[in-house]
Amino acid sequence: MIYLWIKALHVVAIISWMAGLLYLPRLFVYHSTAVVKSEGSNTFKIMERRLLKAIMHPAMVVVWLTGLYLAYDGNWFASGWFHLKLTAVLIMTAVQVWLARFVRQFRDDERPKSARFFRMINEVPTVLMILIVVMVIVKPF
């Protein structure tokens, strides 16, 4: 029974993490066009920091902890599909670290990239999510 509770917690954490990974670059799209030190820019700074610190970081930690437990309990570490899934989750974690860097740059009133760039990178978590879901559900190898 504990396995199902941990699995449920894992799915809730994934949903929270993905929401943040999809929303944060969208905030960057609008923040990159806001006037430096304007009220709008300051509002984006608060939103970005809170999203990262209060939702994304905790959700990522819960995803990792529950996911490793589920993998161990399910004896999946030897499965090929799991290796690809784990690689995608590692990349997703790296994406979050990368996005956190942009949060710091915006906090310091830098404009690191264009709105177009942030629109394009907004698709990276989506592609990774699709790959992860296919690996977990289909287990093709």
Secondary structure, 3 states (H helix, E strand, C coil): CHHHHHHHHHHHHHHHHHHHHHHHHHHHHHHCCCCCCCHHHHHHHHHHHHHHHHHHHHHHHHHHHHHHHHHHHHCCCCCHHHHHHHHHHHHHHHHHHHHHHHHHHHHCCCCCCCHHHHHHHCCHHHHHHHHHHHHHHHCCC
